[in-house]
Amino acid sequence: EALVINDPDFQHEDLNFLSRSQRYEQAIRKSSLMVMKLREYGIADPEEIYWFKSFVHRGRPEPLDLHLGMFLPTLLTQATPEQQDRFFMPAWNLEIIGTYAQTEMGHGTHLRGLETTATYDPATQEFILNSPTVTSIKWWPGGLGKTSNHAIVLAQLYTQGQCKGLHAFIVPIRQLGTHEPLPGITVGDIGPKFGYDEMDNGYLKMDNFRIPRENMLMKYAQVEPDGTYVKPLSDKLTYGTMVFIRSLIVGDSARSLSRACTIAIRYSAVRHQSELKPGEPEPQILDYQTQQYKLFPLLATAYAFHFVGAYIKDTYRRISGDINEGDLSELPELHALTAGLKAFTSWTANAGIEECRMACGGHGYSRCSGIPDIYVTFTPSCTYEGENTVMMLQTARFLVKSYTQVGSGQRVTGMVSYLNDLSRQRIQPQHVAARTVTVRLNDPVSLVEAYKARAAWLVEAAAKNLEAELDHRRSKEDAWNKTSVDLVQASEAHCHYVIVKLFTAKLAEISNAAVRAVLTELCLLYALYGISKNTGDFLQAGILTDAQITQVKQRVKELLAVVRPNAVALVDSFDFHDSHLGSVLGRYDGNVYENMFEWAKKSPLNKTEVHESFHKHLKPMQAKL
């Protein structure tokens, strides 16, 4: 971080005052510099590159994101040794700049619907790539519009008259040296978006564009010179990259929510408003219970997501080791868990960032607060790498499968092992969850049991509804669609349980008693607030009584007062440097108002005292009236 912050080459004017084209140019300038500095400092570890990059671009997207985050890793995981020899070093040295072109105008998360074709021609040993329809035009890949000269294109493979499904191909799109698009390639930028101004998300249309046979990524599936298709050992192996990116998004949810919380909580300690008691000085707005109720549960959530992100990263590393040894047994659960947690954390963080912005009042709406930027940069993660509702339904598929296994007498392991208990309670369906959990509201471990009971109850309810729909002689697909709202709720409950469980487990690992005490308060706040927002489930399932729900709500209010003295220290410990936070309101020194005035003076509209439009339009109108 210090390498970046102390480097004059990486200082820049406030991006809020630049046009989109200028922002793209600044991003390219910094990315090019960044690559040179990474080499100069000898930084090659993917994790270190990720952090260096995030400091250089201050958490914003940049045009080389997909080259570094998707193109290079895909070469490493899906190319043969010969292909790596041909493509990897040029890509590592940025002669080849790549992107990952999967999404099309007509299809995103539903991969089987992608329409781009790659037809093998054995006569010339080439693949012919085509975008046969308007909806098949590749649309959205970052870095595709103006930056990349190659793309890994996902296309339906046709050989010997048969479609073999989606495969990945390395496609040159611009001439090396001149950067002009190649004949048969139509490529460009898709235009302004909600955010992501510095990213050239692009389109790509291919007309009978030919590439050598050797440009198909062939580590797993192959097409032989005569067109014979050799299928991969397991179709699950390409899940690796997806799982990895989804685990990154969980960490990103934690970081983005942490940044918004830092700004809102620091500003709430600086801002004084109204009077609690007549004649006394105006209190900090952080002393109002309503403000604490908005912000402290989000602070607790940011901590929870931080621990969950770390857990998924470790689990991914451990299971990747197993996969390399040929053991794929844990892959289905990891896939289901990352899909669900990616959706759960990004939805929650997305809503939380906006809540933080509104908690800053009018100034939160100014770009100087930094929160609008955090929001527009983070919100697409609810859609990319798997649209959230679809992700929740993937998790639900795994939960229903596990539930069915338990029903047929098998035991399930991992985070779904709580479903094993259901087989012991098959007396009367409606009493299933009323397993008289005596919930102790001040004990995180006991609250984990309550969340577990809720998840089991909702999974069972969704599975039973699905069975009932199937009994109505509906097709499987119809029954699934008619139960999908219940299935998403079951997945959300499962994810919520996993998060409370992991947060609670983390407490036992903390040796410092004072730190453990503070984090226990946050963990209780997270769990109890979650119950207070889902009281219907806990009551209906017979997990908690009316009286206990009243206690939960009371306890949440008490915990707000307990967290209050540590709130600013808790956000300081996220350790965001002012330049990374990019917020006038969230400055570490609390010097908000003077800096807000200085910031406003820099607005391009203030470059002249009288704007040219006065002489052009206002003055003539005044003269005529």
N, C-alpha and C positions, 0 to 999 in steps of 0.2 A: 504493500500500500504506500509506504514511504517513497519507494522508487518512483511511483507515479506522481504523488502529491508534490514532491520536491523537484519535479522535472519541468522546467519552463516550457518545453516543447508541448506539454499536454495541457497547458492553461488555455482557456478559450473564453470568448465573451458569452454572455448568457444566451443560450439557444432559443429562449422564448422570443428574442428580438430578431431572429433570422427567418428568412423565407424557407420553403421546403427544399428548394434546390441548394440553398446555402447550407442547410442542415445536412443534406446528403453529402455535400462536398467536404464539410468539416469531418463527418464520420469517416469518409474515405481517407482523408488526410491522417486522422488519428489511427485508423486501422493499419495504414501502411507503415506509419511510424512504429506502431505497436509491434508489428511483425519484425521490424529491424531490431527493436529493443529486446524482444524475446530472444533473438539470436545472440545479440550482444551479451545479454546476461546469462545465456545458456539455460533458459527455462524451457524444459521439454515435458515435464510431468503434466498430464491432462488436467489434474486438479489445480495445479499452480497456474497453468495457462488460463483456466476458467476464472480464477480470482484476479489475475493481472488484467485480463480483458475487462472484467466487470468494474475494476477501479478506473481503467482508462476511459471507459464509456459511461461510468457512473450509473451502472445498472440499466442503461438504455440499450435497445436493440441496435445492431450495426450491420452493415452490408456483408461482412465476412462471417456472420454468425453461422450460416448454413455450411459454409466451406469448412469451418473449424469443427462445428458441432454435429454435422451429418455426413458431409462428403468424405472427409478423411476417415472418420470411424467406420463408415460403410465399406470403404476400400479395405480397411484393416480386417473387417469381420466377414466380408462376402466375396472378396476377390481371391483368385488363385495366386500362388507365389509369382507366376510369370506376369500376371496382370499387375501385381503390386510393383514388380520391377519396372514395368512400363509406365505406370501412372503415379505411383505413390511419391517418389522423390520430386518429380516436376510439380506435383500438387503441394508437397511440403515446402517447396521453394517458391510457391505461388506463380510459377509460369502458367500452370493450370490453376484457374480459380473456379471452384465448382459450387453447385447448389444441388438440392434434392427435390426433383420435380415429381410429386405424387398427386397432389390435389388438382382437380380440374374444375372448370366452371360449373359443371353439372353434378359432380360427386366429390365428397371429401372423406368423411369418416367411413362411409360404406364402400370399402375398397373394391369389392367384387363388381361394383357398378362402373368402374373406370373404363373409358372407351378407347384410349390411345392404343394403337396396334403396332406390333413389331412382327413382320412376316418374313420368315426365313427363305432366302433364294439360294438353293444348293448350287446353281450354275455358277454364281459369282462368289459363293460363300459369304453372303452379306445379309444383314437384316434391313428390311425396308420399313422405316417408321412413318406412321401417318396419324394425323388428327382428322378422323373421318367426318366429324360433326362439329358444330359450333360449341356444343357443350363439352366436347372432348379436349378443347384448348386447355393446356396446363395454366392454372390461374392461382396466384397467391404465393408461390415459393419466394422466400426472401433472397435478395441478391441476384434474382433472375433477370430483372428488368434491364439493368445497365452494367452490373459489375462482373458477372460470371462469364467465362468463355467455354465452360463445360457444364453439363448437368447429368446427374444420375436420374434417368427417366424410368418411371414405372409404367409398363405397358403390357397389354394382353399378348402373349406369345402365340403365334400361329406357325406350325411347322407340319409338313406332310398332310396338309388339309385339316389339321385339328387344332383347337384352341387349348393351350396348356395352362392357362391362367396367368396371373401377374408375375412378371419377372423384371429385374433391374438391368438397365443398359447404360453404358457410359457414352454420352452423346456430345461431340464437340458442337458448339452453337455459334461461336464467333472466331474469326480468323486470328491466330496468334500474331502479335505484332501490330496489326492495324485495328483489331477489335471490331471490324465490320461483321455483321451477321452473315453466315454462310448461305449459299444458294439453297433454297428449299426450307429455310428457317425464317419464321417471322417472330420477332421477340421484342418486348418493350415493357414499360412500367404501367401498372394498372390504375394509377391515379391516386389522389389524396384519400386518406382513410381517417378513422376516428382518432388514431394516434400513429405511432411508428413513422413519423415524418422522415427520419433519417434512413429508412429502409426502402430499397427499391423492389418491393414485392412486384413480381412480373408475370407476363403471359408468354406462352410458347406454343406456336403452331408449326407443325411439321408436314411438309408435302413431299411424299416419296423420297424421304431423306435416307440415304444409305450409309450404314456403318459396318465395319468388318465383323465377322462372326466372333472374333476374340474380344469384342467390346461388351458382350453379355457377361455380367458378373457370374462366374461359374464355379465358385467354391462348393456349392451344394447341388444345384440343378445344372445340367449341361445340354448343349445341342452339338451333336457330332457333325463333322464336315458334310456327311450325306443327308443331314436333317433329322437323324434319329434323336429322340428326346430321352435323356437319362434323368430319372426323377430323384429328388433329394431323399436322404435317409429319413429325415423327420421334417415335417412342415412347420414344426414349432421353433426351429433354431433361429429364424429371423426375428422372433419375438424379442430377442436380446436387446436390440437397439431401442425398440418401443418401450420396453420396461425401464431401460436406463433413462430415457428422456422423461418418462412419467415420474420417475423417482426424483429427477431434478426439479420438476414442477412443484412437487410437495415442498422442497427446500425453498423454492422461489416464492411460494405462497407465504411461507413463514417470514422470509425476508421482506417482502413487499408490505405485508401487514405490520411487521415490526417498524418499518420506516414510517408508515402512516401513524401508528401509535406514538412513535417518538415525537413526531411533529405536533400531534394534537395534545399530548399530555404536557410537553414542555410549554406549549403556547398557553394551555389552560392554567399553568402555574404563573405565567407572566401577566395574563389578561385579568384585570380587575373590573367588576361590573356590578351595578345595582347595590342594594344593601340588604343584608340579612336582618340586621337590627338597626332601627332608626338612629341616625346621628353617628353611627360608627363608620370607619373607613370602608370603602368598597372591598368586598372579599375577592380572593382569587376565584375564578370560576371553577377551579378544580375542587373547591370546598362545597359546591352544590351537589347534593346527592344525585340529582338527575344527570349531571355531567359525569359523575363517577360511574353511574349505572350504564351510560353509553360506552365509556372508554375502558374501564377496568376488566370487564369480561373479555374484551378484545385483546387486551394486554395478556391476559391468562391464555387466550387462544393462540396468540403469537408464540408464547413459550411452548405450549403443547405441540404446535406444528413443528417447531424447531426440533424437538426431541423425536417426533415421528419421522421427520426428514432424515435425521441421522440414522435412525433405526433402519429405514428402508435402504439407505445407501449401504449400510453394513450387510444387510440381508442380501442385497443384490450382489455384493462382492463375494459373499460366502457361496451363494447358489451358483454364481458364474463359475466358480472353481469346480463345483460338482458337475456342471453342464460340460465343462471341458473334459472331465473324466468320463463323460458319457452317461451321467446320472441325471435324468430329466424329471425325477419324481416330484420335485418341489416346484417345478415350473408353473403348473396350473394354478397353484395357490398364489405364487408370487405375481402372476399375471392378473389374477382377480383382485388381489390386494392393492397393487399399484394402480389399477384402473379405478377402483372405488375411492382410494385415498386421493388420487389426483383430482377426481371430481369433487369430493367432499371438501378438500382444503381450498381448492381454487374458488368454488362457489362462496364459501364462508369468507375467505380473504377479500374477494371481490366486493361483497356487500359491506364488509367491515371497513374497507378503505373509504368507501363513500360515506359511511357513518362517521368516520374520523373527520372527513372534509366538512360535513355539516356541523359537527361539534365545534369547528373553528369559526362558526358564524360567517359574516360577510367576507372577511379576509380569506376564508378557505376557498372562496370562489376565484380569487386572484391566482394567476399562474405563479405568483411569487411564493405562494404557500408550498408549492412543490407537490401538493396532493393530486391536483388534476393530472399531472404528468405520471405519477405513480399509477393512477387509475387506468388511464388510457393505454399505458404500456403493459399493465398486468392483465386487464380484462380479456384479451384474446386467448389467454391460457385456458379459459373455460371452454374454448372451442377447439384450439389446435391440439394435435397429438391425441385426438379422440374426443368428440363432443360429449359433454358431461353426462347428459341423460343416457346416451348410448353406453358410456363407460359404466354407469350405475347398473344398467341392464346386463352388462357382461359379468359384473360382480354377482348379480342376482342369479345368473345362469349357474355359476359355481355354487352358490348357496343352496339352490334348489337341488342340484346334483348331489351335494353333500347330504342334504336332508333325506333324499331318496335312498342314498346308500345306508344311512342310519336305519331307515324304515325297513330295509331288507336285511338287517342284522349285522351290517359291517360297522367297524369303528372308523371315525374320521380323525385326522390329526391337525395340528397347527392351530391357527386362530379360530377355526370353526369347531374345535373339539367340544365346545359347549353344547353342540347339537346332540352329542352322545347321550346327554342326560334326558333328552326327550323320550327316548325309547322306554325309559323306566317309568314314565308318567302317562302311559297310554290308558288311563282309566276312563276318564270322560274328557273329550276334547276341550270343552269350555273351561275345565279346571287346570289345563296344562301348566299355564304360567303361574298360577296361584300357588307357588311352591313355598308359601310362607317364608319369604326371605325376610329375616329381621334386619332391616336396614338401619345401620348406625350413621346418622347424617354427618358426624364429624370424623368419620374414618374413610379415607379414600379407598381402602381395600374393599370395604363394605359397599361403597358406591359403584365400584367396578362390578360387583355381583348384581347390583340393581340394573346397570346398563346391559349386562350379559343376559339377564332375564328378559329385558325388553327386546333385545335383538332376537332371542330365541322365540319369543311370542310373535313378533312380527314376521320372522322367516316362516314359522309354522303357519301363520294365518295366510300369508301370500301363497305358500305351497298348497294349502288346502283349497284356497280359492281357484288356483290353477287346476287342481284335480277336478273340482266341481265343474269348471268350464269344459274340461275334457269329457266329463261324464255326459255333458249336453251334446255329445257327438260333434263337438266343434273340432276343426283341424287344429293341429298343434300350434300353428302360427297364429290362428284366430284366438285361441285360448290365451296364448302368451300376450297378445295385444290387449285383450280384454282384462288382463290382470296386471298390466305393466305399471300402473300407478302404485299398486300395492307392492310390486316387486322393487320399485325404486325406493319406496319407504323402508322396506326391509334392508336393502343395501345401505341406506343412510344410517339406519340403526346399528348395523354391523360395524360400519366405519367409526361411528361415534363411540361404540364400545371399545374398539381397538385403540382409539386415541386416548380415552380415559385410562385404559389398562396400561398403555405405554408410559403415559405421564406418571401414573402412580408407581410403576416399576422403577422409573428413573429416580424417584425420591430416595429409595433404598441405597442407591449408588453414591449419594452425596455425603461426604465424610464431615464437612463443616456443618456443625449443628445449627448455627445461625442462618446460614444459607438454606439449609434443609427446611427450617421452620418457615421462612418466607415463601419458598417454593411450594410447601405443603398448603399454605394459605391460597396460593394461586391455583393449585390443583383442585382444592375444594371449591373455589369460586367457579372454575371451569365446569366441574362436574355438576354442582348444584344449580348453576345458571342454566345449564343444558336441560336439567330436569324441569326447571321452572318454565322453560319454553316448550316443553313437550309433556305437560302434565297429563294430558288426555291418555297417552300411551301408558304411563306408569299407573294411573288410576284404573283404566280399563283392564289392564293385565293383572290387576290385584297385587302389584308390587309395593305400592305405597298407599296409605290411607289418606282421607281428606285432611286429617289433623297433621299428618306428616308433610303434606304439600304446603300447608300453612307455615309449618316450621321451616321448610326449604326456603320459602320466599323471605321469611324473616331473617334466616341465616345469611342469605345472599346480601341483604342490606347491611347486616353486621360486618360481613367480610369486606364490603366496600370501605368502611371506616378503618378496618385493620390494614388494608392495602395502601390507603392514602399516604401515610408518612413515607413509604418506600417507593411510591409510584415513579417519581422522577429518577431515582437511582436505578430502578428496574429497567427504564428505557435507556438510561445512560450506558447500562451494561451491554446493550446491543452493540455499542462502540461504533456508531456510524460517524465518520468524519463529516464536518459541515459541507465539504465540497461534494461528498457522495450523497448527502441528504438533499442538497440543492433546495433548501427552504429558508426563506427569510423568517417565517414564523417559528421554525424548529431549531433555530441557532443555539449552539451549546451555551453561548454567553448570555442568552436571553435578551440581547440588545435588538429588539424587534422593530420598534417604531422608527428610529433613526434610519435603519437599514431599508425599511419599506419605502421611505421618502427617497433615499438615494437610488433605490432600484427603479422607482417610477420615473425619475428624471432621465434614466437611460432609454426610455421608450423611444423608438424611431420617430414617433409622431412629434416628439419634443426637439427634434434636430433643428427645426426653425421655430421662431416665436410665432410667426403667422403662417399657417399652412396654405399651400398654393390653391387649394380648393376655395379659399375665401375670395381671392381675386377672380377665380374662374366662374364660380357659381353664386355664392352668397351675395357678393357686392352687386353684380348685375341685377339680381332679383330685387335687392333693396332699392336700387336706382329706379326700377320699373314700377314699384308699388307706391 
